[in-house]
Every structure is written in C-alpha cells, then in structure tokens.
Amino acid sequence: MEKVSKSQIKLVRSLQFKKFRDEHRLFVAEGSKLIGELLTSFSPLFVLSTEQALPTLPPELSPELIRLCTSVEIEQASQLRAPQGTIAVLRQPDNDTLLPSVDGCLTLLLDGVQDPGNVGTIIRTANWFGIKQIVCSTDTADCFNPKVVQATMGALAYIKIAYTDLLQYVKDYRSCHPQLPVYGTLLNGQNIYHTSLSTDGLLIMGNEGKGISSQLQELITDPLLIPSFGGKVESLNVAVATGICLALFQTPQ
C-alpha cells in the first residue's frame, strides 16, 4: 500500500464535476459497503482509506490499489458531510456498451429528471423491482454524479443506464415494436390502480416540475394517473411516483 499523493486527492475532488468525469471516464464512491457493491461491475483505479477503515474494505481488493490517507486527507477529498473513511475512484464503462436494447422487459425512461437525489433513488428503486435498463434524456442528472452514486446504494452496479435523444429513442421503439405499449404518467391518464399493465414496453417518468415533455407525450400510447386520495399537495415526488408505478407493474393483474 502506498501513501496518497496530492495529485490523487486533487483528481478525486475534480470528479465532482461532470466535465472531469467525462474527460477521465472516472467516478467516485464513498463507503466500504457501497464500494464493495460497485466493484462487482466497475474496475477501480485506486481506493483511498484511513488506517482505521482498512478492515472494512472488500477483502478481494488488491493492496496495490489502496492509498493510505489521514482523516484530514479523506475530508479534503470527500463529497460527504460525514466522510466514511474510504473513497474509491472507479472507471466508467465504455460508451458503446451502455445503450440497452429492448429485450421483452419493461424499460424505464427518465425525461429531464434533474435532481441527483431523485435519480439515485429511482435507480435504487428500479433495481428492487427487477428493472434491468434505464434510458435517460441528455438533460437528466448524470448517473455518475457523486450524489447519484451514493443514493443508489450500489444499485448502479446492476442496471444498464444510457443517455440519448429520448424522443428519437421512443420513435424508433414504436417503429420496431408497434404492438407494445408506451406508458407515461399524465394528469389526464387512466387510473393506474384500475388499468391492466404489461411488463413489456416503456414507462416514461418526467421532470420534477414540468412533467413529461409535450413531444414525448404525443408518443405515449397508455397514459397513466396516480390518483390522490384526498391529499392537498399538487404532485408526488418523481422518485416516489416511480416506486408506486413499478410496484404496480410487478403486481399480478
């Protein structure tokens, strides 16, 4: 094990910005449990750890990849208010492996979901309900944003995530699979509790404030509504709404 260098701490700090994550094709994760989950799918460049946190690191992690830090150095590198003593710098997958293909399962689409916490929670929830692939618009929060990574609690390792022109993606999908539904949550949709749902197709979830874009709305074949049961708030949080939808899609009709 080597001691961490100033340049390595500087690199870790820079990865809070998408510009540098894209440039280096790297991202960071903090906490031994999360790191252990992500090592199942992402290869590490190096891992920062204090002496006290070493026993919590995954045993399969090569000592050659560990850089010893003081608690002050971990605080300097960390994105968290309460650093956990371990930070991994991981390699992003190649771009050409990201875009998932339709394979007879429900595919979740995120249209302009911009809050990193929401995106991370959605990824975590989607994994719980067996979703294998998420396709995002280019203005959806980056799945390798540190806040997203932490919120996924490791689910990022088990779901394929792609960023693309969502409008074109849905158009191509409908051209190739005209018999399959495109679901989306809309105020004029059918009550989701009274609708027969298919586990084949697309489910679109929209922006926190604006919902699904008007152009995408025109491509939705089966609009859905999550009804209010007497509540006074105007809308549901998009991550909560996604969880409700996915739970109902996985419930036998």
N, C-alpha and C positions, 0 to 999 in steps of 0.2 A: 504493500500500500504506500502511495506517495502522498505528500502534503499538497493541499490545494494551492494553486497559483492565483495571482491577482487577475490574470487574463481569463482564467476559468470562471472566477466569480463574476467578472465583467460580462462574459458570454451568457451566463445564467441570467443575469439581470436584464440583458438585452432581449431575451426571449419572451419578455412580457409584451413586446411589440410585434405585431404581425409582420411588419417589414423584415425584421431579422429572422423570425421563424421561417418565413418563405425563403429568405436568402440562404440560410444554413440548412434548411429542411430538418429542423430540430424542434423539440418542445420540452417542457419541464413538467415534472410531477413531484409532489411532496408527500412524505409519509410512507413508512415501510409497507403498510398493508396495500396502499394504492400502487406503489411501485411494484410490489410482487405480482399484482393482478396484470399490470401493463406489460411486464416482462414476458408474459405468455404470447404477446403479439408484436411487441416493439423491441428492437435491439438497442441496448444502452451505449452511449458514447462514454459517459462516466457517471459516477454517483458520489455526491458529497455526503459525508457523515461525520458526526462527532464521535468521540470515543465511546460515550455513553450509549449512543444509538446503534452502534455496530451489531450488538447481539440481536437486534430486531430486523436486520436486513435479511432478505431471502437467502437461504444457505447456498443456492446454486449460483449466486452472483460471484463472479471471479474477483478475488482480491486485487488483481491488477487494474480493475476498473474503479476501485474505491479511492477517493481523495479525502484524506482526513482534514477536518476543519475544527476550529474552535467554535463555541456557541456564538461569539460575536460575528465570525465569518458567515455562519449559517444565517444569522439575522440580516446581514448585508445582502445575501443572495436571495433570501426568501421573499415570496409574494404574500405570505400569510401574516396575520397579526400575531399569531402564536405559533412560530415555527416548530416543526416536529422533530428536527434533528437530522433529517435525511432529505436530500433533493436529488432526483435523477434527471439527467439530460438524455432524452430518447430520440431516436431517428424516426422521422415521419416516413410512411410508406411511399413508394413511387406513385406518381400521379396516375399512371396508366393502369394501376391495379384498383383504383378507388371506385370508379363508376360502376354501380351494381346493375345487373341485368334482371329483368322480370323473370322470376322462376316459379310462378304459381303460388306465391305467398303475398300477404299484404305488405305493401311498401309504404312507408311513412314519408311524406313530403313536408318540408318546412319552408314557408313563404315569408321571408323577411322577419323571422323571429330574431330579434336583435339583442336581447338581454342574455349575457353569458350564463347566468344562473338558470334561466329558463331552459336554454339549450342543453346544458349539462343535466338538468333534472329530466328533461324529455328523453335524452339518450339512456339514462339510468332506468327510467320507467319502461321505455321501449324494450330494453333487454329483458326486463322482468316478464313482459308479456310475449316474449319469443320473437320479436321483430328482428330480422336479420340485416335489414338495409334501410338507410335513411338518405333521401336525396334532398339537398338544400339549395335554395336560391343563393346567388352570389352575395346578396346583402344580408344573409343570415350570419349570426355570430360564428366566428371560426371555431371549429371543434377542438383546435389545439391551443386556444386561448387558455391561460392557466386557470382562470375561474371556471371555465367549462370543464377542463380536465378534472379538477378537484370535485366538482359537482357530480360528475358521472360515477364516482366511487368505483372506478375500474371497468365500468360497462363499455367504455371506449374500446377496450380490447376485443370485444365480442360482436361489434356491429360494424358493417361496412358503411362508410359515410362519404358522400360525393357532393361536390358543389358544381352547379351547372346552370345553364339557362333553363329555368323551370318551365317556362311557357313552352319552349320547344320540346322539352322532355315529355310533357303531357300530350302535346300534339302528336309526337312520334308514337307514344304509347297507345293513344286512341286509334291511330292508323294501323298499328300492328295487332292490337287487341281490342277490336271494336265491341266484342261481346262482354268485356269485363268492365266493372263499374269504376267510376272516379268519384270518390266521396269527398265532401268538404263541409265544414261547419259554417252555416249561414243562418241569419236571423229568420229567413223565410223557408228554412228547411223542414223536413219531416221529423216529428218527434223520434229521437233515436231509440227510445225505450219501446216504441211500437213499430219499429222498422226491422225487416229481415235483412241481416247483414251477411256479406260474403267475406271469407278470409282470403279471397283472391281480389286483387285490384289495388287502387291507390287511395290513400287517405291524406288529404291536404289540411294542414293547420296553418293559420295565418298570423300576421303581425300583431303584436300586443295591443296596439291602438287602432289600426286601420283594418285588421282582419285580412282576408284573402284578397289579393288584387283583382280588379274588375275583369281584366283579361283572362285570368285563371278561372274566375267564377263562371265564365261562359263555357268552359270546358268540363265543368262538374256535371255528371250525369245523375248523381244521387245526393242532393243537398240534405244535410242533417242539422237538427237543432237539439241542443241540450236544454230542456226547459227549466225555468226557475220554479221552485216550489214555495213561492211567497216571499222570496228574498227581495231586498231593496237595492242591492248593488247592481250596477249597469251590466257587468260582464264577469266572466270567470277568467282567472289567470290561465294563460295558454298551456302551461305545463300541467295544471290540474285538469283542464279540459281534455288534453291529450290522454291523460291517465284514465279518465272516465270513458272516453271513446274506445281505447284499446281494451279495457276490461270488458266492454260490451261486445266488441268484435270477437273476443275469445270465449264468450259465454254461449253455450249451445242454444240455438234458436228453437 
